[in-house]
Amino acid sequence: MKRVSVLVCLVSFLFLQLCCDAEVDPNVNSVSEKSASNIFMASFNTVWQTVNENHYDPTFGGVDWNEIYKRYKKQVADLDDNDQFIELANKMLKELKLSHYAVFDVKKSSNSGSPLISQGTIGLETRIIDGKAIVKSVKPGSPAFAAGLRQGYEITMIDSVPVAQMIKDTEESHIPHFNDRVLAGSMNDVILNSFFGEADSPVLVTYNDATGIEQERKIIRQERPLKTIIDENFPAIYLDFESKVIEKDIGYVYFDAFVPPVDTMFAEAIDSMKDIKGLIIDIRGNPGGMHEVGEAIASKLVDKKTLFSLFRTRDGVEKVYVNPDGKIFDGPVAVLIDVMNGSASERFSACIQSIGRAVIIGEWSPGSVGPSDIKELPNGVSFMYLIAQSLTPDGTVLEGYGVKPDITVSLDRGELLNGIDAQVERAVQYIRDNNK
């Protein structure tokens, strides 16, 4: 069977959020009245036909795709600009009740705050704990660290907007997709995205410190050094990657997207770690990327040819194998995940768990799993669409289900204030227990 094209597999709800929140660029949206109707209709037909030809299920999960076409086609003539087209197309695509279907504007997305595509960051990660935005980590030497923010602090306002209001607005505007974990991830995203944007731009952060005293800091976003471009129809991706040895003999690797050169950097990290007794792969908050990168990482963790995953298309089921590549690590492995994982990061976690090569620790992920491809539409915007259904080697469908940890661990603010990341600590304990 021909290998499934796995170009990129990033969570579609991220782009739906970006398209809805981005400011209008009149140069991008300008379409003459004479040509508007034809361009929008051609673009609409391309979206519908692409789904019609590529959806892995010819029954579309029981949805009448032809009826949907007739219903939405009537509204195309009333469109005035690309913003309206994006809104209409995404509304139609949501009726499929699947992730990785999204129409979005690359230029607008590139200027929107997002950990994946923003040039600037303050070096801060938060998670919602007991309804509050709590600092999960602060990168040493980052603008946030220099401003005095620390692990466990509570963020109360961002640019004078109360965090409680941001969470409430997200909950009220959220369209149910699969489960409550998708909503939890979206609420985390709306807070975290606020810390990203253009390099050298400011963000006003109000927070409660360890003693409960309210502080306010204006923090300037710092340029991120690691950038990669995976496709001309997709914004540039900015990466964070970290590798080190903790607890004297446990390897720790963190990265925030499954895109090149992460696979090369992971291999180099494994090669450089001498005599480690275990490995922690921290992909919490990782929204995905390219499936091939996950397979390359898995190839450093297996000692023989291994069935890694399945892709179901209309033509049948394709089996994907990974082979050991160069120096491998054969000790215990713990993979950390949470409700903000998606796409290729969920597929990697689920498959490495299914083959028994790693224990999964953290929180149950949402279940937004591709793979997908991207094309440019006649009106100049981009369309991401699903091209297969992703399954683990034992046939478990990941879309809508996600990855359930072997060991469920939630973060606790009190522990964070004391410098304890409970999920990392549990991973260390697992490795110690499996080296006795």
C-alpha positions, -999 to +999 in steps of 0.1 A: +000+000+000+013+035-009+026+054+021+001+079+035+013+115+029+017+129+064+026+166+058+015+182+090-009+174+118-015+203+141-048+206+161-074+224+140-091+241+169-060+262+173-064+277+138-101+282+143-093+303+173-066+322+154-089+330+125-117+342+148-094+364+169-071+379+143-075+415+132-087+422+097-061+429+071-078+449+043-051+440+018-057+403+024-095+405+024-100+428-006-119+411-034-137+430-061-175+428-061-173+415-097-151+385-089-161+379-052-190+355-059-170+333-083-139+332-061-158+323-030-179+297-048-148+281-063-131+281-029-163+266-012-165+239-039-128+231-034-134+226+004-164+205+000-150+184-029-117+178-010-135+164+020-157+144-004-127+127-020-104+124+010-125+115+040-114+081+053-151+071+058-173+072+026-204+075+049-188+106+066-197+091+100-234+092+092-234+128+081-252+137+049-224+155+032-245+162+000-273+178+021-247+200+039-233+211+006-267+223-006-275+240+027-242+260+029-240+267-008-270+290-006-250+313+018-219+317-004-235+344-025-239+367+005-202+366+014-183+399+012-148+390+023-124+362+033-133+366+070-169+357+063-158+328+040-135+314+067-164+316+093-188+299+069-164+272+058-154+263+093-190+262+104-197+236+077-166+216+086-176+214+122-206+194+112-182+165+106-174+165+143-137+158+137-105+176+143-080+186+116-106+203+094-099+241+093-098+270+069-075+298+080-055+328+068-017+322+070-008+359+073-033+366+101-023+334+119+013+345+118+005+377+136-016+360+163-004+350+197+003+313+198+032+292+212+037+276+178+038+305+155+048+335+176+082+350+173+082+365+208+077+350+243+081+359+279+092+324+288+062+315+310+039+284+310+006+283+329-020+257+336-055+261+350-056+245+384-088+247+405-101+273+381-071+296+384-042+303+360-011+290+378+025+293+366+037+258+358+072+268+348+094+299+342+124+296+319+156+307+337+169+339+321+136+347+304+118+381+306+092+365+330+120+352+353+137+386+353+104+403+362+102+381+393+075+355+383+080+321+397+065+286+397+032+284+415+023+321+412-013+329+402-019+350+371-049+372+377-049+396+348-033+399+314-032+433+297-058+444+323-083+417+313-092+394+343-082+358+338-115+347+352-133+366+325-110+350+298-119+316+311-156+324+313-157+338+278-139+307+264-164+284+281-194+303+269-182+306+233-168+270+231-186+247+207-186+211+222-164+189+201-155+156+217-153+159+255-146+182+284-109+177+279-111+197+247-127+226+266-101+224+293-073+225+267-090+255+251-092+274+284-055+268+290-047+279+255-064+312+257-043+321+288-010+307+275-014+323+240-015+358+257+021+355+266+032+351+230+033+376+202+057+398+182+092+400+196+098+432+216+061+438+222+049+443+257+024+424+278+011+436+312+009+407+337-009+410+371-003+381+395-004+370+431+029+359+445+036+331+470+024+353+499-008+363+481+004+399+474-007+413+441+021+424+417+020+440+383+048+438+357+051+451+321+072+424+304+087+427+269+085+396+248+119+381+238+127+368+203+128+330+201+160+317+183+148+284+169+125+287+138+116+262+111+093+263+080+075+231+071+053+243+043+048+275+022+010+274+031+018+273+068+032+299+092+068+296+104+070+274+135+090+285+166+104+258+188+115+253+223+138+223+230+156+213+262+177+183+271+195+177+304+203+151+330+183+154+362+186+135+395+222+127+385+213+099+361+179+104+345+177+120+311+151+147+305+140+160+271+114+186+265+101+199+231+069+218+222+062+205+186+069+175+165+086+193+137+122+193+123+148+196+136+134+181+168+141+146+155+178+154+150+180+172+183+165+143+201+189+119+186+218+141+195+205+144+231+203+106+234+238+102+220+252+127+245+236+112+276+260+088+292+250+060+315+215+073+322+192+049+340+159+063+326+145+088+302+117+114+306+101+128+275+081+159+284+056+168+257+030+184+279+012+211+260+027+199+227+000+204+200+015+181+174+034+184+142+046+158+117+041+122+123+074+113+108+092+131+136+074+110+161+085+079+142+121+091+142+120+096+179+105+061+184+133+047+163+158+057+191+138+037+216+132+003+199+156-026+194+139-043+165+115-036+137+082-027+154+046-021+142+041+014+155+007+025+142-021+022+117-036+046+092-071+039+078-080+054+045-107+046+019-082+023+003-076+002+033-054+001+064-017+010+062+007-004+087+036+019+099+067+003+112+097+018+130+132+004+129+161+010+154+183+038+142+218+043+154+224+045+191+192+036+210+181+039+246+168+007+260+161+017+296+127+027+312+110+057+295+082+079+309+063+103+286+045+132+302+012+145+286-018+166+296-050+181+283-032+205+260-017+177+239-030+171+204-024+155+170+010+140+164+019+143+201-011+122+210-004+096+183+033+093+195+022+089+231-006+064+224+016+043+201+047+042+223+024+032+251+007+005+230+039-012+220+049-012+257+080+009+253+070+038+277+047+045+305+024+076+301+022+099+330+000+130+335-035+138+323-059+123+298-054+140+264-083+154+243-082+131+212-076+155+183-056+133+160-049+135+122-031+131+099-039+160+076-027+179+046-029+215+035-038+233+003-043+269-008-078+278-019-086+301-049-093+330-026-058+328-011-066+312+023-054+278+034-074+246+040-063+218+064-081+186+059-080+151+073-066+124+050-067+093+073-079+079+106-051+073+131-050+041+152-026+024+176-012-010+165-039-028+184-066-009+165-076+017+191-091+048+174-074+080+189-098+107+175-122+116+201-107+093+227-072+105+232-045+090+254-053+078+289-022+078+311-010+047+328-004+068+359-027+098+363-011+128+381-024+163+383-004+194+392-009+211+426-003+248+432+011+242+467+037+218+453+046+241+425+052+269+450+077+246+467+094+239+434+078+205+429+064+194+395+043+164+406+043+149+371+080+150+367+085+137+403+062+107+395+082+100+364+114+100+384+098+076+409+087+053+381+123+051+367+138+045+401+112+017+408+121+001+374+158+001+380+158-018+413 
